Amino acid sequence: MAIGVAQAFDRAAARYEAYAPVQRRVAGMLADRIVSQPLPPAPRVLELGCGTGFLGQALLDWLVPGDYLMTDLAPAMVRQAEQHFAGRAGIHFATMDAAAPPDGARYDLICSSLAFQWLPDLASAVRRLRGLLRPGGRLMFTTLASGSFGEWIAAHGGHPAGTPAYPEPEALRSMGLAVTLNTIVERHGSARAFLRAVKAIGAGTPRPGHRPLNPATLRTVMARFEDNGAVARYVVATCSAEADA
């Protein structure tokens, strides 16, 4: 995962939860899916991109892990998560790149909520993570998919947007993943409020090679966005795979 992405989330850690209702909602959706799976008693769990702990908070109401390793690339996010779970038995924390988790340990569940869209090579990461599963183990994660922030992209009127290139559902399925899609719509009071919220959660890092718009063009884009309701659309892909045979 890019260093710039990690730094952005590190800076956002203290205010992340105040600006992340969609991220909390998606974590709850993923937790519901996870607890419906036939996991063994006291599973060994690796969470990647834990942020401040939304997924862990939702999961641990239902799941009693034998060992839960909660990780994020941004050290400040890990510290926030540690505060939420202080004194809770069986939970450990580490700074870790989701694209390159260490080999050796094996897990019954590897999970992540709205972090994998930042991985530079998702297909390679999926192959590596499936190799870290115990027999019968599961990889389960959510990622933003193509169509996310479509209104913001359309407001650019042909000018390049800095929005990352989110994966197509068929590309996810070609990785051997079962995929379901949900769309969440978030309305903002203005384009400025939308951009502020994106920056506040650390998600403002543009796609590689993007050149910022000049101020006049950006004002035009913001006006178009507001004229169309200042809507932020999240197309959420919930993905799952079992351990390699």
C-alpha positions as CSV (number, residue, x, y, z in Angstrom):
1,M,0.0,0.0,0.0
2,A,1.4,3.4,-0.9
3,I,3.2,5.4,1.8
4,G,1.1,8.5,1.0
5,V,-2.1,6.5,1.7
6,A,-0.7,5.4,5.1
7,Q,0.3,9.0,6.0
8,A,-3.1,10.3,5.1
9,F,-4.9,7.8,7.3
10,D,-2.4,8.4,10.1
11,R,-3.2,12.1,10.1
12,A,-7.0,11.3,10.0
13,A,-7.0,8.9,12.9
14,A,-8.1,11.3,15.6
15,R,-11.2,12.6,13.7
16,Y,-11.9,9.6,11.6
17,E,-15.0,8.3,13.5
18,A,-16.8,11.7,13.3
19,Y,-16.8,11.6,9.5
20,A,-17.2,7.9,8.8
21,P,-20.8,6.8,9.1
22,V,-20.7,4.9,5.8
23,Q,-17.6,3.0,6.9
24,R,-19.2,2.1,10.2
25,R,-22.3,0.9,8.4
26,V,-20.3,-1.2,5.9
27,A,-18.3,-2.8,8.7
28,G,-21.6,-3.8,10.4
29,M,-22.8,-5.4,7.1
30,L,-19.6,-7.4,6.8
31,A,-19.8,-8.5,10.4
32,D,-23.3,-9.8,9.8
33,R,-22.0,-11.9,6.9
34,I,-19.0,-13.2,8.8
35,V,-21.0,-14.4,11.8
36,S,-23.3,-16.3,9.5
37,Q,-20.4,-18.5,8.4
38,P,-19.5,-21.9,9.8
39,L,-16.4,-20.7,11.6
40,P,-14.8,-23.0,14.2
41,P,-15.1,-22.3,17.9
42,A,-12.5,-19.7,19.0
43,P,-11.3,-19.0,15.5
44,R,-7.9,-17.4,14.8
45,V,-8.6,-14.1,13.1
46,L,-6.5,-11.6,11.1
47,E,-8.0,-8.2,10.4
48,L,-6.3,-6.0,7.8
49,G,-6.9,-2.3,7.6
50,C,-8.7,-2.2,10.9
51,G,-8.9,1.6,11.2
52,T,-10.2,2.6,14.6
53,G,-12.0,-0.7,15.1
54,F,-15.4,-0.5,13.4
55,L,-15.3,-4.2,12.2
56,G,-13.9,-5.5,15.4
57,Q,-16.6,-3.7,17.5
58,A,-19.3,-5.2,15.3
59,L,-17.8,-8.7,15.3
60,L,-16.8,-9.1,18.9
61,D,-20.4,-8.8,20.0
62,W,-21.0,-12.2,18.4
63,L,-17.6,-13.8,17.9
64,V,-15.4,-15.1,20.7
65,P,-12.0,-15.4,19.0
66,G,-9.2,-17.7,20.2
67,D,-6.8,-15.1,18.9
68,Y,-7.6,-11.8,17.0
69,L,-4.8,-9.9,15.4
70,M,-6.0,-6.4,14.5
71,T,-3.7,-4.5,12.0
72,D,-3.5,-1.4,10.0
73,L,-0.7,0.3,7.9
74,A,-1.3,3.6,9.8
75,P,0.2,3.4,13.3
76,A,-2.2,6.1,14.6
77,M,-5.2,4.0,13.5
78,V,-3.8,1.0,15.4
79,R,-3.4,3.1,18.5
80,Q,-7.0,4.3,18.3
81,A,-8.1,0.7,18.0
82,E,-6.0,-0.4,20.9
83,Q,-7.8,2.2,23.1
84,H,-11.2,0.9,22.1
85,F,-10.3,-2.7,23.1
86,A,-8.0,-2.0,26.1
87,G,-8.1,-4.9,28.5
88,R,-10.1,-7.2,26.2
89,A,-8.5,-10.7,26.2
90,G,-7.4,-12.4,23.1
91,I,-7.0,-9.3,21.0
92,H,-3.6,-8.2,19.7
93,F,-2.5,-5.3,17.5
94,A,0.2,-4.6,14.9
95,T,1.2,-2.2,12.2
96,M,1.0,-4.3,9.0
97,D,0.7,-3.7,5.2
98,A,-2.3,-5.6,3.9
99,A,-0.5,-6.2,0.6
100,A,2.4,-8.0,2.3
101,P,1.3,-9.8,5.6
102,P,4.1,-12.0,6.9
103,D,4.0,-15.7,6.0
104,G,4.0,-18.4,8.7
105,A,0.9,-18.0,10.8
106,R,-2.4,-19.5,9.5
107,Y,-5.9,-18.2,10.2
108,D,-9.5,-19.4,10.2
109,L,-10.7,-16.0,9.1
110,I,-8.9,-13.1,7.3
111,C,-11.2,-10.0,7.1
112,S,-11.1,-6.4,6.1
113,S,-13.6,-3.6,5.6
114,L,-13.2,-0.9,3.0
115,A,-9.4,-1.1,2.9
116,F,-8.6,-3.3,-0.1
117,Q,-9.5,-0.6,-2.6
118,W,-6.1,0.9,-1.7
119,L,-4.1,-2.1,-2.6
120,P,-2.0,-1.6,-5.7
121,D,-2.4,-5.3,-6.9
122,L,-5.6,-6.7,-5.4
123,A,-5.4,-10.0,-7.3
124,S,-1.9,-10.8,-6.0
125,A,-3.0,-9.9,-2.4
126,V,-6.0,-12.2,-2.7
127,R,-3.8,-15.1,-3.8
128,R,-1.4,-14.4,-0.9
129,L,-4.1,-14.2,1.7
130,R,-5.8,-17.3,0.6
131,G,-2.5,-19.1,1.2
132,L,-2.6,-17.9,4.8
133,L,-5.9,-19.6,5.6
134,R,-6.2,-22.8,7.5
135,P,-8.2,-25.7,5.8
136,G,-11.8,-24.5,5.8
137,G,-10.8,-21.0,6.5
138,R,-12.3,-17.9,4.9
139,L,-11.2,-14.6,3.4
140,M,-14.0,-12.0,3.7
141,F,-13.7,-8.4,2.8
142,T,-15.5,-5.3,1.4
143,T,-14.1,-3.0,-1.1
144,L,-15.4,-0.1,-3.2
145,A,-16.3,-1.2,-6.7
146,S,-16.6,0.6,-10.0
147,G,-19.4,3.2,-10.0
148,S,-18.4,4.6,-6.6
149,F,-18.5,8.4,-6.6
150,G,-19.9,8.4,-10.1
151,E,-21.7,11.7,-9.5
152,W,-18.4,13.4,-8.5
153,I,-16.7,11.9,-11.6
154,A,-19.5,13.0,-13.9
155,A,-19.3,16.5,-12.5
156,H,-15.8,16.8,-14.0
157,G,-17.3,17.0,-17.4
158,G,-14.5,15.1,-19.1
159,H,-11.7,16.5,-17.0
160,P,-9.8,13.7,-15.2
161,A,-10.9,13.0,-11.7
162,G,-8.5,11.9,-9.0
163,T,-10.9,9.2,-7.8
164,P,-9.1,5.8,-7.7
165,A,-9.9,3.2,-10.3
166,Y,-12.1,0.8,-8.3
167,P,-12.4,-2.8,-9.5
168,E,-15.2,-4.0,-11.8
169,P,-17.3,-6.8,-10.2
170,E,-16.3,-9.2,-13.0
171,A,-12.6,-8.6,-12.2
172,L,-13.3,-9.5,-8.6
173,R,-15.0,-12.7,-9.6
174,S,-12.1,-13.6,-11.9
175,M,-10.0,-13.7,-8.7
176,G,-12.1,-16.6,-7.5
177,L,-14.2,-14.4,-5.2
178,A,-17.9,-14.7,-4.5
179,V,-19.2,-11.1,-4.9
180,T,-22.4,-9.3,-3.8
181,L,-23.0,-5.6,-4.4
182,N,-24.8,-3.0,-2.3
183,T,-25.1,0.7,-3.0
184,I,-25.1,3.3,-0.2
185,V,-26.0,6.9,-1.0
186,E,-24.6,9.7,1.2
187,R,-25.9,13.3,0.7
188,H,-23.7,16.3,1.6
189,G,-24.7,19.9,2.1
190,S,-22.2,21.1,-0.4
191,A,-19.2,20.0,-2.6
192,R,-16.9,21.6,0.0
193,A,-18.5,19.4,2.8
194,F,-18.0,16.3,0.6
195,L,-14.4,17.1,0.0
196,R,-13.9,17.9,3.7
197,A,-15.4,14.6,4.7
198,V,-13.2,12.6,2.3
199,K,-10.1,14.3,3.6
200,A,-11.1,13.9,7.2
201,I,-11.2,10.1,6.9
202,G,-7.9,10.0,5.1
203,A,-9.4,9.0,1.7
204,G,-8.3,12.0,-0.3
205,T,-5.2,10.5,-1.8
206,P,-5.7,10.8,-5.6
207,R,-4.9,8.0,-8.1
208,P,-1.3,7.8,-9.1
209,G,-0.3,10.3,-11.8
210,H,-3.3,12.6,-11.3
211,R,-2.7,16.3,-11.8
212,P,-4.9,18.6,-9.7
213,L,-7.4,20.7,-11.5
214,N,-6.8,24.4,-11.6
215,P,-8.9,26.5,-9.2
216,A,-11.4,27.7,-11.9
217,T,-12.0,24.2,-13.2
218,L,-12.4,22.9,-9.7
219,R,-15.1,25.5,-8.9
220,T,-17.0,24.5,-12.0
221,V,-16.8,20.8,-11.0
222,M,-18.0,21.7,-7.5
223,A,-21.0,23.7,-8.8
224,R,-22.0,20.8,-11.1
225,F,-21.8,18.4,-8.2
226,E,-24.0,20.6,-6.1
227,D,-26.5,21.1,-8.9
228,N,-27.0,17.3,-9.0
229,G,-27.6,17.0,-5.2
230,A,-24.1,16.7,-3.8
231,V,-24.5,12.9,-3.7
232,A,-21.7,10.5,-2.9
233,R,-22.5,7.0,-4.0
234,Y,-20.6,4.0,-2.5
235,V,-20.8,0.8,-4.6
236,V,-19.7,-1.8,-2.0
237,A,-18.6,-5.2,-3.1
238,T,-18.7,-7.9,-0.4
239,C,-16.2,-10.6,-1.4
240,S,-15.4,-14.0,0.0
241,A,-13.3,-17.0,-0.8
242,E,-12.4,-20.2,1.0
243,A,-8.9,-21.6,1.6
244,D,-7.2,-23.1,-1.4
245,A,-7.7,-26.8,-1.7
